[in-house]
Amino acid sequence: MRYRTLGTTGIKVSEVSFGCWTMGGPNFSPLNGQPIGWAQINENDILAGIRAGLDAGVNHWDNADVYGNGRAERLLAASFAKVGVKRDSQVIATKVGHFRGTAPHGYEPRHIRNQCEQSLRNLRTEYIDLYYFHHGSYAGEDHEGRPHDYLHEAAGVMHALVKEGKVRAIGQSAYSDDDYERALPVLKPHVCQSKANLRYDDMIRPGSRLQALMARHGCTFVAFGPLDQGILLDKFDPEKPPAWEEGDYRANRKDFAPGTLREVREKLARVVERFGGSASMDAPSRTRLLSSVVQRWVLAHDHVCCVIPGFRNASQASCNVVAGSDAPLTPADVAWLRQLFQG
């Protein structure tokens, strides 16, 4: 496993780190009732996946208060206790903002502090290595229902938590360049996080707005969704698209439609051929090859410090980590893959 540094912090994380969203299981938004979780999990399978990650050198775990409304944080802590992990050997990230509880907004200052304390308790730790604001929407209402912008006071709370020793590094997760452009000069985060993969490279593409912002502010990038939730592993049959259980947000993703899966499958066949696979390759080997290639493609971009694929068991975890030991892609391979998927 190779390691890279989070921003200017000196904190080193594994190039392949693990996302914990799947660990929360099914969940629903309290705002609109829409599913925001995943399929039900088996906690013994999760423990086996964590063991596999640790054995491969994974040292960075990306969590959030809203993942199962605390379940994912508690499960990570319980798993570490069972394995006997030393706290200071791991980099634990979590987030605040999507779950607002009874506050008028997820970034209301007292709510941030309350959630920080609850996350510390859930994670059985005295400090959070990397604490994110989970989205870039700071505008909302105050307690009297009046329009209010929480950016400056939320940033103030975050920096106070750092001074108090409860947080080591600051992160901003967001979904648009405008949100990053507004937040970065005020929050001054060490890390930005968003989606990045072969099918969606807006945030990591050379010359993009976020690339320029990260260069200006000294940030690094954590990429979620590098496998596009299995779509880039060719896991799903276009003729029999997957059906998801209640509470799994993937049921609302249009990308699991037959037409999209068929188009991606055709491109992935070319990827397998270019990177040494064959038509007779067994399914597990083919999946490992694709997992490695598509994650190394994300890792080849400027400012990216790690990818954070999700996992549900030891098999998926073992497949994820191959990218951390395979040789980095050549510039020619990076360009070829971009052309294939971005045209």
Backbone as numpy.savetxt, mean C-alpha at the origin, in Angstrom:
# Nx Ny Nz CAx CAy CAz Cx Cy Cz
16.93 -10.05 0.04 16.09 -8.86 0.04 16.97 -7.61 0.04
16.61 -6.65 -0.79 17.32 -5.36 -0.79 16.49 -4.35 0.02
17.17 -3.28 0.45 16.53 -2.29 1.31 16.80 -0.88 0.78
15.83 0.00 1.00 15.96 1.39 0.59 15.51 2.29 1.75
15.87 3.57 1.68 15.63 4.49 2.78 14.36 5.31 2.56
13.60 5.48 3.65 12.41 6.32 3.62 12.82 7.79 3.68
12.69 8.49 2.57 12.99 9.92 2.55 14.35 10.23 3.13
14.37 11.20 4.03 15.62 11.63 4.68 15.73 11.07 6.09
14.95 10.04 6.41 14.85 9.56 7.79 15.99 8.64 8.23
16.62 7.96 7.29 17.59 6.93 7.66 16.94 5.60 7.97
15.61 5.53 7.94 14.88 4.28 8.18 14.91 3.45 6.89
15.42 2.22 6.98 15.53 1.37 5.80 14.40 0.34 5.79
13.77 0.20 4.63 12.67 -0.75 4.47 12.96 -1.70 3.33
12.41 -2.89 3.41 12.58 -3.89 2.37 11.92 -3.41 1.08
12.60 -3.66 -0.06 12.04 -3.24 -1.35 10.64 -3.83 -1.54
10.46 -5.07 -1.15 9.11 -5.65 -1.10 8.68 -5.63 0.35
7.75 -4.77 0.65 7.15 -4.70 1.98 5.72 -5.22 1.85
5.03 -5.40 2.94 3.71 -6.03 2.88 2.60 -5.06 3.31
1.55 -5.00 2.49 0.36 -4.25 2.82 -0.59 -5.10 3.64
-1.28 -4.50 4.60 -2.12 -5.24 5.55 -3.62 -5.03 5.35
-4.01 -4.36 4.26 -5.43 -4.11 4.02 -6.24 -5.41 4.03
-5.73 -6.43 3.35 -6.47 -7.70 3.28 -6.70 -8.29 4.66
-5.84 -8.00 5.62 -5.94 -8.60 6.95 -7.17 -8.13 7.72
-7.78 -7.04 7.28 -8.95 -6.52 7.98 -10.23 -7.27 7.67
-10.24 -8.05 6.58 -11.44 -8.77 6.20 -12.53 -7.86 5.68
-13.78 -8.36 5.60 -14.89 -7.55 5.08 -15.14 -6.32 5.93
-15.55 -5.24 5.28 -15.81 -4.00 6.01 -16.68 -3.10 5.13
-17.38 -2.17 5.77 -18.29 -1.28 5.05 -18.06 0.17 5.49
-18.23 1.09 4.55 -18.09 2.50 4.86 -19.25 2.97 5.74
-18.96 3.65 6.84 -20.05 4.19 7.67 -20.73 5.39 7.02
-20.11 5.93 5.97 -20.69 7.09 5.30 -21.76 6.72 4.28
-21.48 5.65 3.48 -22.42 5.30 2.41 -22.76 3.81 2.34
-22.19 3.01 3.24 -22.50 1.60 3.28 -21.81 0.76 2.22
-20.96 1.38 1.41 -20.27 0.64 0.36 -19.16 -0.24 0.96
-18.89 -1.39 0.33 -17.82 -2.24 0.84 -16.45 -1.58 0.69
-15.64 -1.64 1.74 -14.30 -1.05 1.72 -13.25 -2.04 2.24
-13.65 -3.31 2.39 -12.73 -4.32 2.88 -12.48 -5.39 1.84
-12.08 -6.55 2.33 -11.77 -7.69 1.47 -12.55 -8.90 1.93
-12.32 -10.02 1.27 -12.97 -11.27 1.66 -12.51 -11.69 3.06
-13.31 -12.53 3.68 -12.97 -13.01 5.01 -11.62 -13.71 5.01
-10.89 -13.59 6.09 -9.55 -14.17 6.18 -9.51 -15.32 7.17
-8.47 -16.13 7.06 -8.15 -17.15 8.04 -6.92 -16.66 8.80
-7.03 -16.45 10.08 -5.94 -15.82 10.83 -4.70 -16.71 10.89
-4.86 -18.03 10.84 -3.70 -18.90 10.79 -2.96 -18.76 9.47
-3.72 -18.57 8.38 -3.08 -18.33 7.08 -2.31 -17.01 7.08
-2.90 -15.99 7.70 -2.21 -14.70 7.80 -0.91 -14.86 8.57
-0.94 -15.57 9.68 0.27 -15.79 10.47 1.34 -16.49 9.64
0.93 -17.49 8.86 1.89 -18.20 8.01 2.47 -17.26 6.96
1.65 -16.35 6.43 2.13 -15.38 5.46 3.13 -14.41 6.07
2.86 -13.98 7.29 3.78 -13.08 7.99 5.12 -13.78 8.23
5.05 -15.05 8.64 6.29 -15.81 8.84 7.09 -15.89 7.54
6.41 -16.16 6.44 7.09 -16.27 5.15 7.75 -14.94 4.77
7.05 -13.83 5.02 7.62 -12.53 4.74 8.84 -12.24 5.59
8.73 -12.50 6.88 9.87 -12.28 7.78 11.07 -13.12 7.37
10.83 -14.37 7.03 11.91 -15.27 6.62 12.63 -14.75 5.37
11.90 -14.04 4.51 12.48 -13.51 3.27 13.12 -12.13 3.47
12.99 -11.55 4.66 13.60 -10.26 4.93 12.65 -9.09 4.90
11.34 -9.31 4.78 10.38 -8.21 4.84 10.44 -7.59 6.24
10.56 -6.26 6.28 10.64 -5.59 7.59 9.70 -4.40 7.71
8.81 -4.22 6.73 7.95 -3.03 6.70 6.53 -3.48 6.42
5.60 -3.06 7.29 4.21 -3.52 7.25 3.30 -2.31 7.24
2.48 -2.20 6.21 1.66 -1.02 5.98 0.22 -1.28 6.41
-0.23 -0.57 7.43 -1.53 -0.81 8.03 -2.35 0.48 8.03
-3.54 0.45 8.61 -4.39 1.64 8.75 -5.47 1.36 9.79
-5.92 2.42 10.45 -6.97 2.24 11.46 -8.26 1.71 10.87
-8.52 2.03 9.60 -9.79 1.65 8.98 -9.79 0.23 8.43
-8.64 -0.43 8.35 -8.59 -1.80 7.84 -9.25 -2.73 8.86
-10.49 -3.09 8.58 -11.25 -3.89 9.54 -11.56 -3.13 10.82
-11.50 -1.78 10.74 -11.73 -0.94 11.91 -10.88 -1.39 13.10
-9.59 -1.54 12.84 -8.64 -1.92 13.89 -8.24 -3.38 13.88
-9.01 -4.22 13.20 -8.70 -5.65 13.21 -7.32 -5.94 12.63
-6.97 -5.29 11.52 -5.69 -5.56 10.87 -4.52 -5.14 11.76
-4.66 -4.03 12.47 -3.61 -3.61 13.39 -3.45 -4.63 14.52
-4.56 -5.04 15.10 -4.50 -5.99 16.22 -3.95 -7.34 15.78
-4.34 -7.77 14.57 -3.87 -9.06 14.07 -2.37 -9.04 13.79
-1.88 -7.92 13.26 -0.44 -7.80 13.02 0.31 -7.90 14.34
-0.15 -7.19 15.35 0.52 -7.22 16.66 0.47 -8.61 17.27
-0.68 -9.27 17.19 -0.80 -10.62 17.75 0.12 -11.59 17.03
0.23 -11.44 15.71 1.09 -12.33 14.92 2.55 -12.11 15.28
2.95 -10.87 15.41 4.34 -10.58 15.82 4.63 -11.20 17.19
3.66 -11.13 18.10 3.87 -11.70 19.43 4.05 -13.21 19.35
3.26 -13.87 18.50 3.37 -15.32 18.36 4.70 -15.73 17.74
5.18 -14.94 16.81 6.44 -15.26 16.13 7.64 -14.90 17.00
7.47 -13.95 17.91 8.57 -13.50 18.74 9.42 -12.43 18.09
8.76 -11.57 17.30 9.47 -10.51 16.60 9.94 -9.43 17.58
11.17 -8.97 17.42 11.64 -7.83 18.19 11.10 -6.55 17.57
10.48 -5.71 18.38 9.82 -4.51 17.87 10.74 -3.64 17.03
11.96 -3.43 17.49 12.84 -2.50 16.78 13.42 -3.07 15.49
13.09 -4.33 15.18 13.55 -4.91 13.92 12.59 -4.66 12.77
11.40 -4.12 13.10 10.35 -3.94 12.10 9.95 -2.47 11.98
9.54 -2.11 10.77 9.04 -0.76 10.48 7.53 -0.87 10.30
6.79 -0.31 11.24 5.33 -0.41 11.22 4.74 0.93 10.79
3.95 0.88 9.73 3.25 2.06 9.25 1.76 1.88 9.48
1.09 2.96 9.81 -0.37 2.94 9.85 -0.87 4.33 9.46
-2.19 4.47 9.37 -2.77 5.68 8.80 -3.98 6.14 9.60
-4.30 7.42 9.43 -5.48 8.02 10.04 -6.16 8.90 9.00
-7.50 8.94 9.04 -8.20 9.86 8.15 -9.45 9.32 7.49
-9.43 8.07 7.02 -10.62 7.53 6.38 -11.69 7.17 7.41
-11.29 6.73 8.57 -12.23 6.44 9.65 -12.31 7.68 10.53
-13.49 8.30 10.58 -13.60 9.55 11.33 -14.35 9.40 12.64
-14.83 8.20 12.95 -15.52 7.99 14.21 -16.69 8.95 14.37
-16.75 9.64 15.49 -17.84 10.59 15.74 -17.40 12.03 15.47
-16.19 12.21 14.94 -15.72 13.56 14.62 -16.34 14.04 13.31
-16.39 15.35 13.08 -16.96 15.84 11.83 -16.07 15.56 10.63
-14.79 15.29 10.89 -13.84 15.04 9.80 -12.71 14.17 10.34
-12.14 13.34 9.46 -11.07 12.45 9.88 -9.81 13.16 10.33
-9.66 14.44 9.95 -8.46 15.19 10.34 -8.74 16.23 11.41
-9.83 16.10 12.11 -10.08 16.95 13.27 -8.98 16.64 14.30
-8.31 17.65 14.84 -7.11 17.41 15.66 -7.29 16.42 16.80
-8.37 16.54 17.57 -8.56 15.60 18.68 -8.76 14.18 18.17
-9.41 14.06 17.03 -9.62 12.73 16.45 -8.29 12.11 16.05
-7.40 12.91 15.44 -6.08 12.39 15.07 -5.38 11.84 16.30
-5.40 12.60 17.37 -4.74 12.15 18.61 -5.40 10.90 19.17
-6.73 10.88 19.17 -7.43 9.70 19.68 -7.08 8.46 18.86
-7.06 8.61 17.55 -6.78 7.46 16.70 -5.32 7.04 16.81
-4.43 7.98 16.99 -3.03 7.63 17.19 -2.89 6.77 18.44
-3.53 7.18 19.52 -3.44 6.41 20.76 -4.05 5.02 20.59
-5.17 4.95 19.86 -5.80 3.65 19.65 -4.94 2.75 18.78
-4.32 3.33 17.74 -3.43 2.53 16.89 -2.23 2.03 17.68
-1.67 2.88 18.54 -0.56 2.44 19.38 -0.96 1.26 20.24
-2.18 1.33 20.78 -2.65 0.23 21.62 -2.92 -1.02 20.78
-3.56 -0.84 19.62 -3.84 -1.99 18.75 -2.55 -2.70 18.33
-1.54 -1.90 18.02 -0.27 -2.43 17.52 0.68 -2.87 18.64
0.28 -2.65 19.88 1.08 -3.03 21.06 2.49 -2.41 20.96
2.52 -1.14 20.71 3.80 -0.46 20.55 3.74 0.92 21.17
4.90 1.49 21.44 4.97 2.83 22.01 5.20 3.89 20.94
5.46 3.47 19.72 5.68 4.44 18.65 5.29 3.83 17.31
4.90 4.70 16.39 4.59 4.31 15.01 5.75 4.78 14.15
6.34 3.88 13.39 7.49 4.26 12.58 7.12 5.24 11.47
6.00 5.01 10.83 5.57 5.85 9.71 4.06 6.05 9.81
3.65 7.29 10.07 2.23 7.59 10.28 1.75 8.46 9.12
0.73 7.98 8.42 0.21 8.66 7.23 -1.10 9.38 7.52
-1.30 10.49 6.83 -2.65 10.96 6.57 -3.13 10.17 5.36
-4.29 9.54 5.52 -4.73 8.49 4.60 -5.28 9.01 3.27
-5.57 10.28 3.17 -6.07 10.86 1.92 -5.71 12.34 1.91
-5.94 12.99 0.78 -5.55 14.39 0.64 -6.70 15.37 0.70
-7.87 14.93 1.19 -9.05 15.79 1.24 -9.18 16.42 2.63
-8.62 17.59 2.80 -8.60 18.25 4.10 -9.80 19.16 4.32
-10.54 19.45 3.29 -11.69 20.35 3.42 -12.91 19.58 3.89
-13.69 20.20 4.78 -14.91 19.56 5.29 -15.70 20.53 6.11
-16.32 20.01 7.17 -17.12 20.83 8.06 -16.53 20.78 9.46
-16.78 21.86 10.23 -16.38 21.85 11.64 -17.55 21.32 12.47
-17.45 21.45 13.78 -18.48 20.91 14.66 -19.82 21.65 14.53
-19.78 22.87 14.02 -21.03 23.63 13.83 -21.56 23.49 12.40
-20.93 22.64 11.60 -21.40 22.44 10.23 -20.92 23.48 9.24
-19.97 24.31 9.66 -19.44 25.34 8.76 -18.26 24.79 7.96
-18.03 25.29 6.74 -16.87 24.84 5.95 -15.57 25.08 6.72
-14.69 24.11 6.65 -13.45 24.22 7.41 -12.33 23.50 6.68
-11.13 24.08 6.72 -9.94 23.47 6.13 -9.04 23.00 7.26
-8.79 21.70 7.32 -8.05 21.12 8.44 -6.55 20.96 8.17
-6.06 21.35 7.00 -4.69 21.02 6.62 -3.66 21.51 7.64
-3.66 22.79 7.96 -2.60 23.35 8.80 -2.66 22.80 10.22
-3.85 22.69 10.79 -3.91 22.19 12.16 -3.63 20.69 12.21
-4.02 19.95 11.18 -3.70 18.52 11.14 -2.19 18.32 11.04
-1.54 19.10 10.18 -0.09 19.03 10.06 0.57 19.37 11.38
0.02 20.35 12.10 0.57 20.71 13.39 0.51 19.57 14.39
-0.61 18.85 14.40 -0.74 17.70 15.29 0.27 16.62 14.92
0.41 16.36 13.62 1.34 15.32 13.19 2.76 15.63 13.64
3.19 16.86 13.46 4.56 17.22 13.86 4.71 17.21 15.38
3.64 17.51 16.09 3.69 17.41 17.55 3.88 15.96 17.98
3.22 15.03 17.29 3.36 13.61 17.62 4.79 13.14 17.39
5.44 13.70 16.38 6.85 13.37 16.16 7.70 13.87 17.33
7.48 15.10 17.74 8.26 15.67 18.85 8.03 14.90 20.15
6.83 14.33 20.30 6.50 13.57 21.51 7.04 12.14 21.47
7.62 11.74 20.35 8.19 10.40 20.23 7.19 9.32 19.88
5.97 9.71 19.54 4.95 8.71 19.18 4.99 8.35 17.70
5.62 9.18 16.91 5.75 8.96 15.47 7.18 9.26 15.06
7.75 8.41 14.20 9.13 8.63 13.74 9.18 9.35 12.39
8.30 8.99 11.47 8.31 9.57 10.13 6.88 9.85 9.70
6.72 10.84 8.80 5.40 11.32 8.39 5.14 10.93 6.94
3.92 10.48 6.68 3.54 10.11 5.32 2.26 10.79 4.87
2.14 10.97 3.56 0.91 11.49 2.95 0.47 10.51 1.87
-0.68 9.89 2.09 -1.31 9.08 1.05 -2.34 9.95 0.36
-2.40 9.90 -0.96 -3.36 10.72 -1.70 -3.57 10.10 -3.08
-4.52 10.68 -3.82 -4.94 10.07 -5.08 -4.92 11.05 -6.24
-4.40 12.25 -6.01 -4.31 13.21 -7.11 -3.11 14.11 -6.92
-2.57 14.60 -8.04 -1.44 15.53 -7.99 -1.82 16.81 -7.26
-3.06 17.28 -7.45 -3.50 18.51 -6.79 -3.43 18.36 -5.27
-3.86 17.21 -4.77 -3.82 16.99 -3.32 -2.38 17.00 -2.81
-1.48 16.35 -3.54 -0.08 16.35 -3.12 0.52 17.75 -3.18
0.21 18.46 -4.25 0.79 19.79 -4.42 0.37 20.74 -3.30
-0.82 20.57 -2.81 -1.30 21.42 -1.72 -0.74 20.97 -0.37
-0.65 19.66 -0.14 -0.30 19.16 1.18 1.20 19.17 1.47
2.02 18.86 0.47 3.44 18.65 0.74 4.16 19.86 1.35
3.92 21.09 0.85 4.63 22.23 1.46 4.25 22.49 2.91
3.04 22.06 3.30 2.56 22.31 4.66 2.92 21.14 5.59
2.62 19.93 5.16 2.86 18.75 6.00 4.33 18.37 6.06
5.04 18.59 4.95 6.46 18.21 4.85 6.66 16.73 5.18
5.99 15.84 4.47 6.13 14.41 4.75 7.45 13.85 4.24
7.84 12.73 4.81 9.02 12.01 4.32 8.65 11.05 3.18
7.38 10.65 3.16 6.92 9.60 2.24 5.58 9.98 1.63
5.44 9.69 0.35 4.14 9.76 -0.32 3.71 8.34 -0.67
2.42 8.09 -0.64 1.92 6.76 -0.99 0.73 6.88 -1.92
0.72 6.07 -2.97 -0.43 5.99 -3.85 -0.31 4.72 -4.68
-1.29 4.52 -5.55 -1.28 3.34 -6.42 -0.26 3.52 -7.54
0.43 2.44 -7.87 1.35 2.46 -9.01 1.55 1.03 -9.52
1.31 0.84 -10.78 1.56 -0.45 -11.41 1.62 -0.28 -12.93
1.81 -1.36 -13.64 1.94 -1.29 -15.09 0.72 -0.69 -15.78
-0.44 -0.82 -15.17 -1.66 -0.32 -15.78 -1.96 1.12 -15.34
-1.32 1.57 -14.26 -1.57 2.91 -13.75 -0.26 3.46 -13.21
0.40 4.30 -14.01 1.72 4.80 -13.60 1.75 6.32 -13.45
0.60 6.95 -13.29 0.52 8.41 -13.24 1.46 9.03 -12.21
1.61 8.38 -11.06 2.38 8.97 -9.96 3.88 8.72 -10.06
4.30 7.74 -10.84 5.72 7.42 -10.91 6.32 7.65 -12.29
5.49 8.01 -13.26 5.99 8.20 -14.62 7.04 9.30 -14.66
8.15 9.07 -15.37 9.16 10.12 -15.49 8.55 11.42 -16.01
8.87 12.53 -15.33 8.33 13.82 -15.73 6.97 14.14 -15.15
6.40 13.26 -14.34 5.08 13.52 -13.76 5.16 14.61 -12.70
4.01 15.18 -12.36 3.97 16.24 -11.35 4.45 15.74 -10.00
4.04 14.53 -9.61 4.45 14.05 -8.29 5.95 13.76 -8.26
6.51 13.27 -9.35 7.95 13.06 -9.38 8.68 14.38 -9.11
8.22 15.45 -9.74 8.84 16.77 -9.52 8.65 17.23 -8.08
7.48 17.00 -7.52 7.22 17.41 -6.14 8.09 16.63 -5.16
8.26 15.34 -5.39 9.08 14.55 -4.49 10.54 14.98 -4.55
11.01 15.30 -5.75 12.38 15.79 -5.89 12.56 17.10 -5.13
11.55 17.95 -5.20 11.64 19.26 -4.56 11.60 19.15 -3.03
10.80 18.21 -2.52 10.59 18.14 -1.07 11.34 16.98 -0.40
12.12 16.24 -1.15 12.93 15.18 -0.56 12.13 13.98 -0.09
11.04 13.65 -0.80 10.18 12.53 -0.42 10.53 11.27 -1.20
10.19 10.14 -0.63 10.21 8.88 -1.38 8.79 8.37 -1.50
8.61 7.32 -2.31 7.28 6.86 -2.69 7.09 5.40 -2.31
5.96 5.11 -1.67 5.53 3.74 -1.37 4.38 3.41 -2.30
4.54 2.34 -3.07 3.57 2.00 -4.12 2.64 0.89 -3.67
1.35 1.23 -3.52 0.39 0.15 -3.27 -0.21 -0.32 -4.59
-0.79 -1.51 -4.56 -1.40 -2.08 -5.75 -0.44 -2.45 -6.85
0.81 -2.87 -6.57 1.74 -3.18 -7.67 1.29 -4.37 -8.52
0.50 -5.25 -7.93 -0.02 -6.41 -8.66 -1.43 -6.16 -9.19
-1.93 -4.97 -8.96 -3.29 -4.60 -9.35 -4.30 -5.63 -8.85
-4.12 -6.02 -7.58 -5.03 -6.95 -6.89 -5.18 -8.27 -7.65
-4.06 -8.72 -8.20 -4.01 -10.02 -8.87 -4.27 -9.97 -10.35
-4.76 -8.84 -10.86 -5.03 -8.73 -12.29 -3.75 -8.91 -13.09
-2.64 -8.37 -12.59 -1.36 -8.47 -13.31 -0.65 -9.80 -13.06
-1.30 -10.70 -12.32 -0.78 -12.06 -12.17 -1.55 -13.04 -13.05
-2.52 -12.52 -13.81 -3.36 -13.36 -14.68 -4.07 -14.44 -13.87
-4.58 -14.05 -12.69 -5.22 -15.01 -11.79 -6.67 -15.31 -12.17
-7.28 -14.45 -12.97 -8.73 -14.53 -13.16 -9.07 -14.88 -14.60
-9.97 -15.82 -14.75 -10.40 -16.29 -16.06 -11.38 -15.29 -16.67
-11.07 -14.71 -17.83 -11.99 -13.75 -18.45 -13.35 -14.35 -18.77
-13.38 -15.65 -19.00 -14.66 -16.30 -19.33 -15.49 -16.60 -18.09
-14.85 -16.56 -16.93 -15.55 -16.78 -15.67 -15.05 -15.75 -14.65
-15.42 -14.50 -14.84 -14.92 -13.45 -13.96 -15.29 -13.72 -12.50
-14.46 -13.27 -11.57 -14.67 -13.59 -10.15 -15.93 -12.96 -9.57
-16.49 -13.66 -8.60 -17.60 -13.12 -7.81 -17.09 -12.96 -6.39
-17.39 -11.82 -5.78 -16.82 -11.52 -4.47 -17.89 -11.59 -3.39
-17.46 -11.95 -2.19 -18.41 -12.04 -1.08 -18.78 -10.66 -0.57
-19.85 -10.60 0.20 -20.33 -9.33 0.73 -19.25 -8.69 1.60
-19.05 -7.39 1.41 -18.05 -6.67 2.18 -16.71 -6.55 1.49
-16.57 -7.18 0.31 -15.33 -7.12 -0.46 -15.47 -6.04 -1.52
-14.64 -5.00 -1.43 -14.82 -3.84 -2.30 -14.54 -4.17 -3.77
-13.86 -5.27 -4.05 -13.55 -5.62 -5.43 -14.81 -5.88 -6.27
-15.92 -6.12 -5.58 -17.18 -6.34 -6.31 -17.57 -5.12 -7.13
-17.08 -3.95 -6.74 -17.42 -2.71 -7.44 -16.35 -2.27 -8.43
-15.27 -3.05 -8.56 -14.20 -2.68 -9.50 -14.55 -3.18 -10.90
-14.65 -2.26 -11.83 -14.99 -2.62 -13.21 -13.86 -3.35 -13.92
-12.64 -3.27 -13.38 -11.49 -3.89 -14.03 -11.54 -5.41 -14.00
-12.44 -5.99 -13.23 -12.57 -7.44 -13.22 -13.56 -7.94 -14.29
-13.97 -7.05 -15.17 -14.87 -7.42 -16.27 -14.13 -8.27 -17.30
-14.83 -9.14 -18.01 -14.18 -10.05 -18.97 -13.32 -9.34 -20.00
-13.79 -8.22 -20.55 -13.03 -7.54 -21.59 -11.67 -7.07 -21.11
-11.64 -6.50 -19.91 -10.38 -6.02 -19.35 -9.45 -7.18 -19.04
-9.99 -8.22 -18.43 -9.15 -9.38 -18.09 -8.58 -10.03 -19.35
-9.36 -10.07 -20.41 -8.89 -10.66 -21.67 -7.76 -9.83 -22.26
-7.91 -8.52 -22.25 -6.89 -7.64 -22.80 -5.58 -7.75 -22.02
-5.68 -7.76 -20.68 -4.49 -7.88 -19.85 -3.83 -9.24 -20.05
-4.62 -10.29 -20.16 -4.06 -11.64 -20.36 -3.19 -11.69 -21.61
-3.63 -11.08 -22.67 -2.87 -11.08 -23.93 -1.50 -10.40 -23.72
-1.49 -9.31 -22.98 -0.23 -8.60 -22.74 0.68 -9.40 -21.81
0.10 -10.04 -20.81 0.91 -10.81 -19.88 1.54 -12.02 -20.55
0.90 -12.56 -21.56 1.51 -13.67 -22.31 2.81 -13.21 -22.96
2.83 -11.99 -23.44 4.06 -11.44 -24.04 5.12 -11.19 -22.97
4.69 -10.78 -21.78 5.63 -10.57 -20.67 6.31 -11.89 -20.31
5.53 -12.94 -20.17 6.08 -14.25 -19.83 7.09 -14.69 -20.88
6.76 -14.51 -22.14 7.66 -14.91 -23.22 8.97 -14.12 -23.16
8.89 -12.81 -22.93 10.10 -11.98 -22.92 11.02 -12.32 -21.75
10.43 -12.66 -20.62 11.23 -12.84 -19.41 11.50 -14.31 -19.07
11.48 -15.14 -20.09 12.00 -16.50 -19.91 10.99 -17.57 -19.62
9.73 -17.25 -19.69 8.72 -18.27 -19.45 8.40 -19.03 -20.72
7.47 -19.96 -20.61 7.07 -20.75 -21.77 5.62 -21.18 -21.61
5.05 -21.65 -22.70 3.66 -22.09 -22.67 3.47 -23.30 -21.76
4.53 -24.08 -21.57 4.44 -25.29 -20.75 4.76 -25.03 -19.27
5.04 -23.80 -18.94 5.39 -23.44 -17.57 4.23 -23.75 -16.62
4.52 -24.33 -15.45 3.43 -24.61 -14.52 2.91 -23.30 -13.92
1.67 -23.34 -13.45 0.99 -22.13 -13.00 1.72 -21.40 -11.87
2.19 -22.10 -10.82 2.89 -21.36 -9.75 4.15 -20.66 -10.23
4.90 -21.29 -11.12 6.12 -20.65 -11.63 5.78 -19.44 -12.48
4.72 -19.55 -13.26 4.29 -18.43 -14.10 3.85 -17.25 -13.22
3.12 -17.54 -12.16 2.67 -16.48 -11.26 3.85 -15.80 -10.59
4.84 -16.59 -10.14 6.03 -16.00 -9.51 6.78 -15.12 -10.49
6.90 -15.56 -11.74 7.60 -14.76 -12.74 6.91 -13.43 -12.94
5.58 -13.46 -13.12 4.83 -12.22 -13.33 4.91 -11.31 -12.11
4.77 -11.88 -10.93 4.85 -11.09 -9.70 6.18 -10.36 -9.62
7.25 -11.06 -9.91 8.57 -10.47 -9.84 8.75 -9.36 -10.87
8.35 -9.62 -12.10 8.56 -8.63 -13.17 7.76 -7.37 -12.91
6.48 -7.50 -12.58 5.65 -6.30 -12.47 6.03 -5.47 -11.24
6.50 -6.12 -10.18 6.94 -5.34 -9.01 8.30 -4.69 -9.26
9.21 -5.40 -9.92 10.51 -4.80 -10.22 10.36 -3.63 -11.19
9.33 -3.66 -12.02 9.08 -2.53 -12.92 8.76 -1.27 -12.10
7.91 -1.39 -11.10 7.60 -0.24 -10.24 8.86 0.22 -9.50
9.63 -0.73 -8.99 10.82 -0.41 -8.22 11.90 0.28 -9.06
11.80 0.19 -10.38 12.81 0.78 -11.25 12.66 2.30 -11.40
11.61 2.87 -10.83 11.34 4.30 -11.02 11.96 5.16 -9.92
12.28 6.38 -10.28 12.86 7.32 -9.34 11.96 7.52 -8.12
12.59 7.67 -6.97 11.96 7.99 -5.69 11.18 6.84 -5.07
10.97 5.74 -5.79 10.24 4.61 -5.21 11.14 3.90 -4.20
10.65 3.77 -2.97 11.46 3.06 -1.97 10.96 1.64 -1.73
9.69 1.36 -2.03 9.22 -0.02 -1.89 7.84 -0.18 -2.53
7.49 -1.43 -2.76 6.14 -1.80 -3.15 5.50 -2.52 -1.96
4.17 -2.46 -1.86 3.50 -3.10 -0.71 2.35 -3.98 -1.19
2.66 -5.12 -1.83 1.59 -6.04 -2.22 0.89 -6.59 -0.99
-0.37 -6.93 -1.15 -1.11 -7.58 -0.07 -0.87 -9.08 -0.08
-1.36 -9.76 0.95 -1.20 -11.21 1.04 -2.30 -11.77 1.92
-2.63 -13.03 1.68 -3.66 -13.70 2.47 -3.17 -15.02 3.05
-2.00 -15.48 2.60 -1.48 -16.76 3.06 0.01 -16.85 2.72
0.64 -17.95 3.11 2.07 -18.12 2.90 2.41 -18.24 1.42
1.54 -18.86 0.65 1.81 -19.00 -0.79 1.90 -17.65 -1.47
0.94 -16.77 -1.19 0.97 -15.44 -1.78 2.17 -14.64 -1.28
2.46 -14.75 0.01 3.59 -14.02 0.57 4.90 -14.47 -0.08
5.08 -15.76 -0.24 6.30 -16.29 -0.86 6.42 -15.86 -2.31
5.31 -15.76 -2.99 5.30 -15.29 -4.37 5.68 -13.81 -4.43
5.18 -13.03 -3.49 5.43 -11.59 -3.48 6.91 -11.25 -3.34
7.62 -11.99 -2.51 8.96 -11.57 -2.12 10.03 -11.86 -3.17
9.71 -12.63 -4.19 10.71 -12.98 -5.21 11.32 -11.73 -5.83
10.51 -10.69 -6.01 11.00 -9.46 -6.63 12.10 -8.80 -5.82
12.18 -9.09 -4.53 13.19 -8.47 -3.69 14.57 -9.08 -3.82
14.66 -10.23 -4.50 15.96 -10.87 -4.68 16.34 -11.02 -6.15
15.37 -10.99 -7.06 15.69 -11.04 -8.48 16.41 -9.76 -8.90
17.23 -9.86 -9.93 18.01 -8.71 -10.39 17.10 -7.59 -10.88
17.47 -6.33 -10.61 16.66 -5.21 -11.11 16.50 -5.27 -12.62
15.39 -4.75 -13.12 15.15 -4.72 -14.56 16.10 -3.75 -15.24
16.44 -4.05 -16.48 17.27 -3.13 -17.26 16.41 -1.98 -17.77
17.03 -0.85 -18.10 16.26 0.26 -18.69 15.48 -0.16 -19.94
16.05 -1.06 -20.73 15.36 -1.53 -21.94 14.09 -2.29 -21.58
14.17 -3.12 -20.54 12.99 -3.87 -20.12 11.92 -2.93 -19.56
12.34 -1.95 -18.79 11.39 -0.98 -18.23 10.65 -0.26 -19.35
11.40 0.17 -20.37 10.79 0.89 -21.49 9.86 -0.02 -22.28
10.27 -1.26 -22.48 9.43 -2.21 -23.24 8.10 -2.45 -22.52
8.15 -2.63 -21.23 6.93 -2.87 -20.46 6.02 -1.65 -20.47
6.60 -0.47 -20.35 5.76 0.74 -20.41 5.07 0.85 -21.77
5.80 0.58 -22.82 5.20 0.65 -24.15 4.08 -0.37 -24.32
4.30 -1.56 -23.79 3.30 -2.62 -23.91 2.00 -2.24 -23.20
2.10 -1.66 -22.01 0.90 -1.39 -21.23 0.37 0.02 -21.37
1.26 0.98 -21.65 0.82 2.36 -21.75 0.69 2.82 -23.20
1.33 2.10 -24.10 1.23 2.40 -25.53 1.82 3.72 -25.92
